[in-house]
Amino acid sequence: MASPDTLTTSLPTLGHMIRRFWPYVRKQRAVIAASFFALFAEIGLRLLEPWPLNLVFDRVFASHHRHDAAAAIPTVNIDPLTLIGLAALAVVCITALRAVAAYWNTIGFTLVGNRVLTEVREELYRHLQCLSLSFHNRARSGELTVRVVSDVGLLQDVAVTAFLPLFGKLLLFFSMMILMCSLSWQLGLIALAMAPLFWLSTTSLGRRIREVSRQQRQREGAMASTAAESMGAIKAVQALSLEGTFAQVFSRHNRTSLSQDVQGKRLAAHLERTVDVLIAVGTALVLWRGGSLVVQKRLTPGALLVLLAYLKSAFKPVQDFAKYIGRLAKASAAGERVLDLLERVPEVRDRPDAVRAPHLRGQVRFEHVTFAYDGRRAVLKDITFEVNSGQHIALVGPSGIGKSTLVSLILRLYDPPHGRVLIDGRDIREYTLQSLRAQVSVVLQDTFLFAASVRDNIAFGAPNVTAAEIEAAARLASAHEFIAAMPHGYDTMLGERGVTLSNGQRQRIAIARAAIRRAPILILDEPTTALDRENEQAVIQARSLRGPPAAARVAARSRYARQGAHRSHCVTASARGFRLKEVVTTRSLAAQGIRAQSSGRLRGS
């Protein structure tokens, strides 16, 4: 987004945020109404606060002013000391009631801000999970984490501690200006004449503060990305002695962020002091002119006291705005970053007419599919083949030729720009994503385990499974023995990404997770890459893999050499398990009973 030239142009961002988050705000109508009631009560009581002093000054200290507004109060034969005591009691009562009203409107607006932005954070997180894989391949995870956690947290903090209180004080400002003009139009106009000067100072400095704040948020995102990347790959960082390299990158971002923060604080301090001077000038002018009116007996001392009290309270929002402008600028930049994510449309999404997939048989067909990650160089070109329900095939070829890309298209992690993928004779884009992916079981090439127990990691593949089914899946994947040897067995907690396990152990748990799902389509993307020969044979020769008897199975395997001989394999089969047979490649699919276009080919990415 282009940076605004003035603070005025940043207001559309605020309006955009309010419109975008309005559905969440609307749900808090009752709390908002109660909070506004308390706010108006606070404003009314704050307007009453100076009047007991007016009564004392005009009825006790300057009782000879009978011709002015003070004389409009009915004369009551009350002892002056008693009147002073009643005025003191009134000050305490009004202030106490105002404090109660302020407490409840603060609590109310805090609830509204926290509830709304909590829902916004949840929506943002869900939306990030729905964004296409192509977006996540380009984005940096640390930067996204900052937006979900820090940016929304900053919006939440500023909304509660700055924006909503300033909104209330803005209402107080206009109320006091109206009353000042009603008491003395001359003094009211003097106070209002200061407003353009306040606006000019906040506009000129506010633009610079906001730009610095935007740059700082971007720099903090870069820091988070660097930290997340190095911590996620700490084994490689330490093995390659890259600690110093990453530390230098992080330090460079950190020092730049520090410089920008200091610059922002300096500008904010400059604005605060400028506003303080302008307020002092305005107060001095009102005092000078008001004192002249009192001397001329055209204004009572009590009225001047009320006007000065109103002036101080009316200028308080301006002081607060100057005080909070740095935080408001950061919140504006954070809001832009949050809206930028929320308004991104996933490239792969449900069509408006998409339907829930019925129970699939598992017949998979590619029709003239061409796909390129960058839109130019095709990874897959004019691929056509069919896998019937119950058939097991393997896509064999060197690394980078496009095998993983092809199986990703079945999951609709990407959509091909040309051609189509069909299951049971129907284009998979006609199904909702959730209902389609729920019927596909997959072991990805990059094994990922979650920071949870072994049992939970296997059960993620199929909710509501029993302990016996989890153990059976683990036995199938040759994982039961090493799981049982762990300190707490299946209840052992794994580290983040499963770092407490070896590559082979992680792969076998991932296979168990796929085996337990009972999906009509099974995809194995390099399923035995991290296994030694013994464990590889144990997995391949397992007697059964959970799923319907007619499930289609697609495996991607790289060519490899053993004992000097090149040999490719594919998984094929009975409904009860895996066995090895001779090579099946794309060009020889037809020879294996699978219809294929011989012109179709896989290209290296």
C-alpha positions in Angstrom: 0.0 0.0 0.0 1.2 3.5 -0.8 2.1 5.6 2.1 -0.2 8.5 2.8 1.1 12.0 2.3 -0.7 13.3 5.4 -2.3 12.0 8.5 -5.6 12.8 6.9 -5.2 10.2 4.2 -4.6 7.5 6.9 -8.3 7.9 8.0 -9.5 5.7 5.1 -7.4 2.9 6.6 -9.3 3.3 9.9 -12.6 3.4 8.1 -11.6 0.3 6.1 -10.8 -1.6 9.2 -14.1 -0.6 10.9 -16.0 -1.8 7.8 -14.1 -5.0 7.6 -14.5 -5.8 11.3 -18.1 -4.5 11.6 -19.7 -7.9 11.6 -17.7 -8.7 14.8 -18.5 -5.3 16.3 -22.2 -5.7 15.6 -22.3 -8.8 17.8 -21.3 -6.7 20.8 -24.3 -4.3 20.5 -25.5 -4.8 24.0 -22.0 -4.2 25.5 -21.5 -1.2 23.3 -24.8 0.4 24.3 -24.1 0.0 28.0 -20.6 1.4 27.4 -21.9 4.4 25.6 -24.4 5.0 28.4 -21.6 5.0 30.9 -19.5 7.2 28.7 -22.3 9.8 28.4 -22.8 9.7 32.1 -19.0 10.3 32.6 -19.1 13.2 30.2 -22.1 14.8 32.0 -20.5 14.4 35.4 -17.2 15.8 34.2 -19.1 18.8 32.9 -20.6 19.2 36.4 -17.3 18.9 38.2 -16.2 22.6 38.2 -19.6 24.0 39.1 -19.3 23.6 42.9 -16.2 25.8 42.7 -18.2 28.3 40.7 -20.8 28.4 43.5 -18.2 28.9 46.2 -16.4 31.7 44.3 -19.5 33.5 43.2 -21.7 33.0 46.3 -19.1 33.2 49.0 -16.1 35.1 47.7 -17.7 37.4 45.2 -21.3 37.7 46.3 -21.6 41.3 45.0 -21.9 39.9 41.4 -25.7 39.7 41.3 -26.4 40.9 37.8 -24.7 38.0 36.0 -25.4 34.3 35.5 -24.5 33.4 39.0 -27.3 35.6 40.3 -29.8 33.4 38.5 -29.4 30.8 41.2 -32.1 31.4 43.9 -30.7 33.1 47.0 -30.9 30.8 49.9 -30.1 31.8 53.4 -27.2 29.4 54.0 -24.2 30.0 56.1 -21.1 30.5 53.9 -19.2 27.7 55.7 -22.1 25.4 55.2 -22.2 26.3 51.5 -18.5 25.6 51.3 -19.0 22.2 53.0 -21.8 21.3 50.6 -19.7 22.3 47.7 -16.8 20.2 48.9 -19.2 17.2 49.4 -20.6 17.8 45.9 -17.1 17.7 44.4 -16.5 14.3 46.1 -19.9 12.9 45.1 -19.6 14.0 41.4 -16.0 12.8 41.2 -16.9 9.4 42.7 -19.9 8.9 40.4 -17.7 10.0 37.4 -15.1 7.4 38.5 -17.8 4.7 38.6 -19.1 5.7 35.1 -15.5 5.8 33.8 -14.7 2.4 35.2 -17.7 0.8 33.5 -17.2 2.4 30.1 -13.5 1.4 30.3 -14.4 -2.2 31.1 -17.2 -2.2 28.4 -15.0 -0.9 25.6 -12.1 -3.2 26.8 -14.5 -6.2 26.4 -15.6 -5.0 23.0 -12.1 -4.4 21.7 -10.7 -7.7 23.1 -13.6 -9.8 21.9 -13.6 -8.3 18.4 -9.9 -8.6 17.9 -9.8 -12.1 19.3 -12.3 -13.1 16.6 -10.2 -11.2 14.0 -7.1 -13.1 15.1 -9.0 -16.4 14.8 -10.3 -15.4 11.3 -6.8 -14.4 10.2 -5.4 -17.7 11.4 -8.1 -19.7 9.6 -7.7 -17.6 6.5 -3.9 -18.2 6.5 -4.5 -21.9 6.6 -6.8 -21.6 3.6 -4.5 -19.6 1.5 -3.0 -21.6 -1.4 0.3 -23.4 -1.1 1.7 -21.1 -3.8 1.3 -18.2 -1.4 3.0 -20.0 1.5 5.8 -21.0 -0.8 6.5 -17.3 -1.3 5.8 -16.0 2.2 8.1 -16.2 5.2 6.6 -18.1 8.2 8.1 -15.7 10.7 6.6 -12.7 9.0 3.2 -14.4 9.0 3.5 -15.2 12.7 4.2 -11.6 13.5 1.1 -10.6 11.7 -1.1 -13.1 13.5 0.3 -12.6 17.0 2.0 -9.2 17.2 0.1 -7.1 14.7 -3.3 -8.1 16.0 -2.0 -7.9 19.5 -0.9 -4.3 18.8 -4.3 -3.5 17.4 -5.9 -5.0 20.4 -3.7 -3.0 22.8 -4.1 0.3 21.0 -7.9 -0.1 20.5 -8.4 -0.6 24.3 -5.8 1.9 25.7 -5.8 4.6 23.1 -8.4 4.6 20.3 -11.6 4.0 22.3 -10.6 6.4 25.2 -9.7 9.1 22.6 -13.1 8.6 21.0 -14.8 9.4 24.4 -12.5 12.4 25.0 -13.4 13.7 21.5 -17.0 13.8 22.6 -16.0 15.5 25.8 -14.0 18.1 23.8 -17.0 19.1 21.7 -19.3 19.2 24.7 -17.0 21.5 26.6 -16.4 23.8 23.6 -20.2 24.2 23.3 -20.5 25.1 27.0 -17.5 27.5 26.9 -19.1 29.3 24.0 -22.4 29.5 26.0 -20.6 30.9 29.0 -18.5 33.4 27.0 -18.5 33.4 23.2 -15.2 35.4 23.2 -13.3 32.9 25.3 -14.9 30.0 23.4 -13.7 31.4 20.1 -10.2 31.9 21.4 -10.1 28.2 22.4 -11.5 27.1 19.1 -8.9 29.3 17.2 -6.2 27.0 18.6 -7.7 23.9 16.8 -6.1 24.7 13.4 -2.7 25.0 14.9 -3.1 21.7 16.6 -4.2 20.1 13.4 -1.3 21.5 11.4 1.3 20.3 13.9 -0.2 16.8 14.1 -0.6 16.5 10.3 3.0 17.4 9.5 4.6 15.3 12.2 2.0 12.5 12.1 2.8 11.6 8.5 6.5 11.1 9.3 5.7 9.1 12.5 3.4 6.8 10.5 5.9 6.1 7.8 8.6 5.3 10.3 6.2 3.0 12.2 5.3 1.1 9.0 9.0 0.6 8.2 9.6 -0.6 11.8 6.8 -3.2 11.6 8.2 -4.5 8.3 11.7 -4.7 10.0 10.3 -6.6 13.0 8.7 -9.1 10.6 12.1 -9.6 8.9 13.7 -10.2 12.3 11.0 -12.8 13.2 11.5 -14.5 9.9 15.2 -14.7 10.4 14.8 -16.1 13.9 12.1 -18.6 12.9 14.2 -19.8 9.9 17.4 -20.3 12.0 15.6 -21.9 14.9 13.7 -24.3 12.6 16.9 -25.4 11.0 19.1 -25.2 14.0 20.7 -28.6 13.3 21.9 -27.4 9.9 22.9 -24.0 11.3 25.1 -25.6 13.9 26.5 -28.3 11.6 27.5 -25.8 9.0 28.8 -23.2 11.6 26.3 -20.6 10.4 25.6 -19.2 13.8 27.6 -16.1 13.1 26.1 -15.5 9.7 22.5 -15.6 11.0 23.5 -13.6 14.0 24.8 -10.8 11.7 21.6 -10.8 9.7 19.5 -10.6 12.8 21.7 -8.0 14.3 21.4 -5.8 11.2 17.6 -6.0 11.2 17.6 -5.4 15.0 19.8 -2.3 14.9 17.8 -0.8 12.0 14.6 -1.4 14.0 16.2 0.3 17.0 17.1 3.3 14.9 13.6 3.5 13.5 12.1 3.2 16.9 14.3 6.0 18.3 13.4 8.2 15.3 9.7 7.5 15.9 10.0 8.3 19.6 11.9 11.5 18.8 9.2 12.7 16.4 6.5 11.8 18.9 8.3 13.7 21.7 8.6 16.7 19.3 4.9 16.6 18.7 4.0 16.3 22.4 6.1 19.3 23.3 4.7 21.3 20.4 1.2 20.6 21.6 2.1 21.5 25.2 3.4 24.9 24.0 0.2 25.5 22.0 -2.0 24.5 24.9 0.0 26.9 27.1 -0.5 29.7 24.6 -4.3 29.0 24.4 -4.6 28.9 28.2 -2.7 32.2 28.5 -4.9 33.9 26.0 -8.1 32.7 27.7 -6.7 33.7 31.1 -5.7 37.2 29.8 -9.0 37.9 28.1 -11.1 36.2 30.8 -9.2 38.2 33.5 -10.0 41.4 31.6 -13.7 40.5 31.5 -13.7 39.8 35.3 -12.0 43.1 36.0 -14.7 44.8 33.8 -17.3 42.9 35.8 -18.6 41.3 32.6 -17.7 37.8 33.9 -17.7 36.3 37.3 -14.5 34.7 38.9 -16.4 31.5 39.2 -17.3 31.5 35.5 -13.7 32.1 34.6 -12.6 29.2 36.8 -15.1 26.9 35.1 -13.9 28.1 31.7 -10.3 27.4 32.6 -11.2 24.0 34.0 -13.2 23.2 30.8 -10.3 24.4 28.7 -7.8 22.1 30.5 -10.2 19.1 30.0 -11.0 20.1 26.4 -7.3 20.2 25.5 -6.6 16.9 27.3 -7.7 14.8 24.2 -5.3 16.8 22.1 -2.5 16.1 24.5 -3.4 12.4 24.6 -3.5 12.3 20.8 0.0 13.7 20.7 1.0 11.2 23.3 -0.5 8.2 21.6 0.2 9.1 18.0 3.2 6.9 17.8 1.2 3.9 19.0 -1.7 4.9 16.7 0.7 5.1 13.8 2.0 1.6 14.6 -1.5 0.3 14.9 -2.4 1.8 11.5 0.6 0.1 9.9 -0.3 -3.2 11.7 -3.9 -2.9 10.6 -2.8 -2.5 7.0 -0.7 -5.7 7.3 -3.7 -7.6 8.8 -6.1 -6.4 6.1 -3.5 -7.2 3.4 -3.7 -10.9 4.5 -7.4 -11.0 5.1 -8.2 -9.6 1.7 -5.9 -12.1 -0.2 -8.1 -14.5 -2.2 -6.8 -18.1 -2.2 -5.8 -19.3 -5.7 -7.2 -22.7 -4.8 -10.7 -22.4 -3.3 -14.2 -23.8 -3.4 -16.2 -22.9 -6.4 -19.6 -21.2 -5.7 -21.4 -24.3 -7.0 -19.0 -26.8 -5.3 -20.7 -29.8 -3.7 -19.7 -32.1 -0.9 -17.9 -35.1 -2.4 -19.8 -38.4 -2.0 -18.1 -41.6 -0.9 -15.4 -41.9 -3.6 -14.5 -45.2 -5.3 -11.0 -44.0 -6.1 -10.8 -43.9 -9.9 -8.3 -41.2 -10.7 -7.8 -39.7 -14.2 -5.5 -37.0 -15.5 -6.6 -35.4 -18.8 -4.0 -33.4 -20.7 -2.7 -31.7 -17.5 0.0 -29.1 -17.9 1.3 -27.2 -14.8 4.1 -24.7 -14.1 4.9 -23.1 -10.8 6.1 -19.8 -12.3 3.5 -19.8 -15.1 6.2 -20.2 -17.7 8.4 -23.3 -17.5 6.1 -26.4 -17.4 6.9 -29.0 -14.8 4.1 -31.2 -16.1 3.2 -31.1 -19.8 0.2 -32.8 -21.4 -0.1 -35.6 -18.9 -2.9 -38.1 -19.4 -3.4 -41.4 -17.6 -5.9 -43.2 -15.5 -5.8 -45.3 -12.3 -8.8 -47.5 -11.8 -10.2 -48.2 -8.4 -8.1 -50.9 -6.7 -5.0 -50.3 -8.9 -1.6 -49.5 -7.5 0.8 -47.6 -9.6 4.1 -45.9 -9.1 5.5 -42.8 -10.8 9.2 -43.4 -11.2 11.8 -40.9 -12.3 14.7 -38.8 -11.1 14.3 -36.2 -8.4 12.8 -32.9 -9.6 11.0 -34.4 -12.5 7.5 -33.5 -11.1 6.3 -36.6 -9.3 5.4 -34.7 -6.1 3.8 -32.0 -8.2 1.6 -34.6 -9.9 0.3 -36.1 -6.7 -0.2 -32.6 -5.2 -2.7 -32.0 -8.0 -4.9 -34.9 -6.7 -5.1 -33.2 -3.3 -5.8 -29.8 -5.0 -2.9 -28.2 -3.4 -2.6 -26.6 -6.8 -5.0 -26.2 -9.7 -3.6 -26.9 -13.2 -4.1 -24.0 -15.6 -4.6 -26.5 -18.5 -6.3 -29.9 -18.4 -8.2 -31.4 -15.5 -8.0 -34.0 -12.8 -11.0 -36.3 -12.3 -12.0 -38.7 -9.6 -14.8 -41.2 -10.4 -15.3 -39.3 -13.7 -15.9 -35.9 -12.1 -13.6 -32.9 -12.1 -12.3 -32.5 -8.5 -12.9 -28.8 -8.7 -16.6 -29.5 -8.5 -16.1 -30.9 -4.9 -15.4 -28.8 -1.8 -11.8 -28.9 -0.7 -12.6 -30.3 2.8 -14.7 -33.2 1.5 -12.2 -34.1 -1.2 -9.1 -34.1 1.0 -10.9 -36.0 3.7 -11.0 -39.0 1.3 -7.3 -38.9 0.4 -4.6 -40.4 2.6 -1.1 -39.1 2.0 2.5 -39.6 3.2 4.3 -36.5 2.1 7.9 -36.4 1.0 8.7 -33.9 3.8 7.7 -35.7 6.9 6.1 -33.4 9.6 5.2 -34.4 13.1 3.5 -32.1 15.6 4.5 -31.2 19.1 2.0 -33.7 20.6 2.1 -37.3 21.8 2.9 -40.2 19.5 -0.7 -41.4 19.9 -2.1 -38.0 18.9 0.3 -37.7 15.9 -1.0 -41.0 14.5 -4.7 -40.2 15.4 -4.5 -36.9 13.5 -5.1 -39.0 10.4 -8.5 -40.2 11.6 -10.3 -38.7 14.6 -12.2 -40.9 17.0 -10.0 -44.0 16.5 -9.4 -46.5 19.2 -6.1 -47.3 20.9 -6.2 -50.7 19.3 -6.5 -49.2 15.8 -3.6 -46.8 16.6 -1.4 -49.7 17.7 -2.4 -51.7 14.6 -1.4 -48.9 12.3 1.9 -48.5 14.1 2.6 -52.2 13.8 1.9 -52.0 10.1 4.4 -49.2 9.7 7.0 -51.1 11.8 6.8 -48.4 14.4 5.3 -50.2 17.3 8.6 -51.6 18.7 10.4 -48.3 19.0 7.3 -46.5 20.2 6.9 -49.1 23.0 10.5 -48.6 24.0 9.9 -44.9 24.6 9.6 -43.8 28.3 5.8 -43.3 28.1 5.1 -45.4 25.0 2.3 -44.0 22.9 1.9 -41.1 25.3 5.4 -39.9 24.9 5.4 -36.2 23.9 7.4 -35.4 20.8 9.4 -32.2 20.2 8.4 -29.6 17.7 8.5 -31.1 14.2 9.4 -34.4 15.8 13.0 -33.5 16.3 13.4 -36.0 19.1 13.1 -38.8 16.6 15.3 -40.0 13.8 14.3 -39.5 10.2 13.3 -43.1 9.9 11.2 -43.0 13.0 9.4 -39.9 11.9 8.7 -41.5 8.5 7.2 -44.6 10.0 4.9 -42.6 12.3 3.8 -40.6 9.2 3.0 -43.9 7.4 1.0 -45.1 10.4 -0.9 -41.8 10.3 -1.8 -42.5 6.6 -2.6 -46.1 7.2 -5.2 -45.4 9.9 -7.3 -43.0 7.7 -9.2 -45.6 5.6 -9.2 -43.4 2.6 -10.3 -44.6 -0.9 -7.2 -42.9 -2.4 -3.7 -43.4 -0.9 -0.7 -41.3 -2.0 2.8 -42.2 -1.0 5.3 -39.6 -1.9 8.7 -41.2 -1.4 7.4 -43.2 1.5 10.5 -45.1 2.3 13.1 -42.4 1.6 14.4 -42.2 5.2 14.2 -45.9 6.0 17.1 -48.4 5.9 16.8 -51.6 3.9 15.4 -53.6 6.7 12.6 -51.2 7.7 11.9 -50.4 4.1 11.2 -54.1 3.4 9.1 -54.3 6.5 6.8 -51.5 5.4 6.6 -52.6 1.7 5.8 -56.2 2.7 3.2 -55.3 5.3 0.2 -57.5 5.0 -2.5 -54.8 5.0 -2.9 -51.1 4.7 -6.1 -49.7 6.1 -8.6 -48.5 3.5 -11.3 -49.8 1.4 -10.4 -53.0 -0.6 -10.8 -51.1 -3.9 -8.7 -48.1 -2.9 -6.5 -46.6 -5.6 -2.8 -46.2 -4.6 -0.4 -43.8 -6.2 3.3 -43.9 -5.2 6.1 -41.7 -6.2 9.6 -43.2 -6.1 12.9 -41.9 -7.3 15.3 -44.1 -9.3 18.2 -45.3 -7.3 21.2 -47.5 -7.6 22.1 -50.5 -5.5 25.0 -52.9 -6.0 25.9 -51.2 -9.3 22.5 -52.0 -10.8 19.7 -49.4 -11.6 16.3 -50.7 -10.6 13.0 -48.9 -10.3 10.1 -50.2 -8.3 6.4 -49.5 -8.0 3.9 -50.5 -5.4 1.1 -52.7 -6.7 -1.2 -55.0 -5.4 -3.8 -57.0 -3.7 -6.2 -55.3 -1.4 -4.3 -56.6 1.6 -0.9 -55.2 1.1 2.1 -54.2 -0.9 4.4 -56.2 -3.1 7.2 -55.4 -5.5 7.0 -55.9 -9.2 8.9 -54.6 -12.3 9.1 -51.0 -13.2 6.1 -49.0 -14.2 7.0 -45.6 -15.7 4.8 -43.0 -17.3 5.6 -44.3 -20.8 4.8 -47.8 -20.0 1.5 -47.3 -18.1 -0.5 -48.7 -20.9 1.5 -51.9 -20.8 0.5 -52.3 -17.2 -3.2 -52.0 -17.9 -3.4 -48.3 -17.2 -4.5 -46.1 -20.1 -1.9 -43.4 -20.8 -0.9 -40.9 -23.4 2.6 -41.7 -24.6 3.1 -38.0 -25.5 2.6 -37.0 -21.9 5.9 -36.3 -20.1 7.3 -35.1 -16.9 9.8 -32.3 -16.9 12.4 -31.4 -14.4 11.5 -28.4 -12.3 
